[in-house]
């Protein structure tokens, strides 16, 4: 089992920056994929970014490319989402999640952290 705890959300002005953190505990393996998702009121949950625990290949949804960066620190068991040039449409509840190799479902989820971007 994997446990995930997000932090770093808050209120920020449009154009500003924010860094989200995800503390990872439990049994993780090098082939695991760690990802960030978000959900705004009235919307479905949206994929934001992901990378493997053991690798450096990264994936982003088009709307955040060039603005958001996913990174990790294996020694600290931490995953980060650096968000720059924030827009009001980035306002959402942000979650980190883990997917096992060969499994399509994202099995493990944190409670999430709220990000609100004002105009």
N, C-alpha and C positions, 0 to 999 in steps of 0.2 A: 504494500500500500504506500501511497505517496500523499503527503500533506503539503498544502500550499497556503501561504499567507501573504496577501498583497498589502502594500502601504505606499504612501507618497501622494495620494490624491489630494485634491483641494480646489480652491477657486483661483483662477488666473485670468488676466486680461488677454484679449485677443492679441496675437503676435508674441506672446510670452512663451516661456518654457517650463517644463515640469518633468521630473524623473520619477517613474514608478519602480518599485522594488517588489520582488517576489522571493520570499524565503522558502526553500525547498527542504523537506525532511522525509524520512522513511526510505524505502528501498528504491533507488534509482539505478539504472544501468546506462552504459555509454550510448546505446542505440535509441534511448528515449528521445522524443521530440517535446520541446517546451514551447508554448505559444502564448500569445496575448489575444484576447477577444474583447469586444465591447458591445454594450447594448444600451441604446437610448430609449426613452419612453415611447411606446407605440411601435417600436421597431423590433425585428428579430435580432438574435445575437450574430455579430459580424466578426469574421476573422480579421485580425490586424497584422500580426507578424509571428514568425516562428523560426526556430533553429534546433539542431540536434545538440544534446548534451555534450557529445564528443567531437563535434565538428564546428565549422565556421560558415557553412552555407546558410544564407538567410533568405527568407521570403517575406514579402509585404503585399498588402492589398494596395491597389493603385492609388487610392486617395491619400495615402500617407507616405508614399515613396518620396524620398528627398527631404522629408521632415522628421520622420520617426526612425529610431535606431534600436534594434534589439541587441542585447549583449548578455554575457554571463561571466560569473566568477566561480569556477568549480571549487576552489579552495574554501570559499565562503558559502557555498551552496546557495548562491543568489543569482537571480535573473533580473535584468533591468529593461525598462522601456524608456528611452530618452525621447521626449516629445518637444519639438521646436516649432516655431511659427504656428502656434495653435490657433484654431479657428472655432467660432461658435458651434459649428457642426461636429466638432470633435467631442462635444459634451456627451458623456455617457458613463455608465458604470463599467469599469475595466476589470477583467478577470485574467489570471494566468491559469494555464491548464497543461496537462501532460498526456501524451499519447504513446503507447507502447509500439515497438516495431511490429509491423504486420497487422495492426489493428486500425481500422478506420475511425472508430469512435475515440473522442477525447474523454478518457475515463475519469480523470482526476481534476477537480476544480477547486479554486480558492473561493472565498466569500466575496471578493471583489473590493474595489475602492472607487469612490466617486470622483470624477473629473468634471468640473464645470468651467466653461470658457465664456466670459462676458464680452460684450461688444465695447 
